[in-house]
Amino acid sequence: MWFVYVLLCGDGSLYTGITDDPSQRLADHKQGKGGRYTRSHQPVEIIYQEKCKSRGEALKREYQIKSWDRQRKIKDLNLAAKLR
């Protein structure tokens, strides 16, 4: 099982990625082993995750979400309550 996830970073920014183990991936990000972006934008928590049937499906969904601006991510993924 693969997941698309959105991290809330310490500066309020959002990071989108994929993984087959969300809790381990968050731990990796917090230890500086994640993506380059999260090394300089302290990850706080996963505020959204979505199951995907395959890695390919997860990559396509990640690409789609990353193409959205911040406001669309907040609206379409119902993140407003998690950002307060």
N, C-alpha and C positions, 0 to 999 in steps of 0.2 A: 504494500500500500504506500502510495506517495501522497505528499501534502504540499499545497501552496500555503505559505504563511506570510503574515505581515507583522513586523516588529515595530514597536514604539521605541524610539531612541530617546536618550536623556535630554536632547535639545528639542524634542517634540517632532522630529522628522520621522518619516515612515520608511521602512526597508522591506522589500518583497523578495522572497526566495522560495526554493523548493527543498524538500528533504524527505527521507523515509523514516526519520525519527525526530519529531519536533522538539522534544525535551532535550535530547542530546545536542541538537543543532543550536538551541538557545544557549546551552552551557558552552559550546564551542565558541559562539559569538562573544559571550561574556569573557572568555579566556583569551580573546584576540585571535582565535583560529578560524574565524568566519570570513565573510567577505571583506574586502578592503574598506568599503564604506563604514562598516560597523566597527572597525578598529579605531576610527576617529570620531564616531558618533555612538557613544556608550549605549548598547542595547539594554532596555529595561525589561520588556516582557513581550510575549506573543499576544497580540490583540485580535488576531484573526487567523483561522486555519481552515482549509477546505480539502477534503479527501479527493484524490484522483485515482483512476483505475491503473494508470501506468506512468512511468517517468515522462514519456512523450506527451501525454495529456497534461501533466503537471507543468512541463516546460511551455506548452502552448498557453495555458492559463496564466502562468507567471508573465509571459510576454504581453498578454492582453492587459493584465492589471498594471504592469509597469508603464504601459502606454497612456494610462489615464492620468489626469492631473490630480492633485491632492484632494480637491473638493469632490471630484467624482468618486474617488476611492472611499472617502468618508460616507458619501451618500449611498453608493451602490453596495458597499460591504457593511453598511450599518455600523459604522465605527464611532459615530458622534458621542454616544454615551461613554465609550471607553476612553475617550480623549479628554474628558472633564476632570 
